[in-house]
Amino acid sequence: MTKEITELLPGLHYVGVNDRTTHRFEALWSLPYGVSYNSYLLTDEKVALIDGMEEGFAGTYFERLDEVLGGRPVDYLIVNHMEPDHSGVIGQLRQRYPGLQIVGNAKTLEMLRGFYGITDNCLTVKDGDTLSLGSCTLRFYLTPMVHWPETMMTYWEELKVLFSGDAFGSFGALNGGIVDEQLELAPFWDEMRRYYACIVSKFGRPVQQALKKLAGVEIELLCPTHGPVWREHIADVVSLYDRMSRHEGEPGVVVAYGSMYGHTARMAEEIVRELAARGVKPIVVHNLSVSDPSMVLRDVHKYRALVVGSPTYNGELFPEVAALLDRLASRGVAPRIFAGFGGMTWAGATPRRWKEFCERSAWELCTPAVEFRQGYNRSYRELCASLAENVVEKLRG
Ligand code: FEO
């Protein structure tokens, strides 16, 4: 009989569930490849469940727990993170295992009360505290704001396993395999970036603090709450997280535009050609009326320069363009090189808005912005070329 790949290590079982049904994570972010809600069961003299489950998947989840436990009760639920995609089954867990103790820090317990009205059978832990399950020792590291104030990580000291919560997680359901070496990883690197850009990017500084806190912690198995469990590529994952949380941009340009009747799109095409003619690579182009906002955020987060185009619409930016700038400003993406272009019919709003955005976000604005009147035509080619040149100069600088 083949070995159960859900047994990650002797006594450590993966009991997570794949979600290939939900369209939007947090009702916002698309899930073209699904998502996994990872949960881990540690069976020792005591049994501990580490991270719970989204409520809608309780049925499958409890079936998995029953298979592994064979009638044993769960003694502890370690709550690394209270967001309902991991805590939604807490009430049901308490009913199934009446002796269950919920383990969390002071902020976790405050949220337990607020979300679920739970105040009893809780064990409060502080940063650095340990809990013995028999032969396994769990140590808790508080890592606030990765992604909520109560977030913490749990470390199984003897086998050097870090249960990291949302940190190091990614979108994408797990297609059969669970650990990195069992999976085709190519889609997960992009999905990790997209997860980070959409969910965690506002909290770059806390992520950096968490990485510093964990710098001396040896990790042989990295178990996040979403996406693959990492064994072979732990150093790559930690390094990517370090770069992403420093908002480090890679060489490359994103060109994102809105266009009602195709004129701004034509100017975008011209600018893209001029960038390519100057050796810029990669260039990623998004029509904001068509592209998935989470993919746009991922790409802007990844590359060092952003060129945005917009028609003037009701005296303002085209709504999809304004939405992108708002998403970026609210996430505090570190300074990028920015250039703007646009079109107007009788009064232009775009140059003013580019300036305001760059001032508000401390981004480096390439001037002058390029704006055509009524229709785009070839007479604007020189302006497009100089905009591309300005971007390239700043990229080189
Ligand atoms: Fe997967 Fe912040 O919850």
Residues whose N, C-alpha, C, O or C-beta is under 5 A from the ligand:
A	BS01	FEO	E83 D85 H147 D166
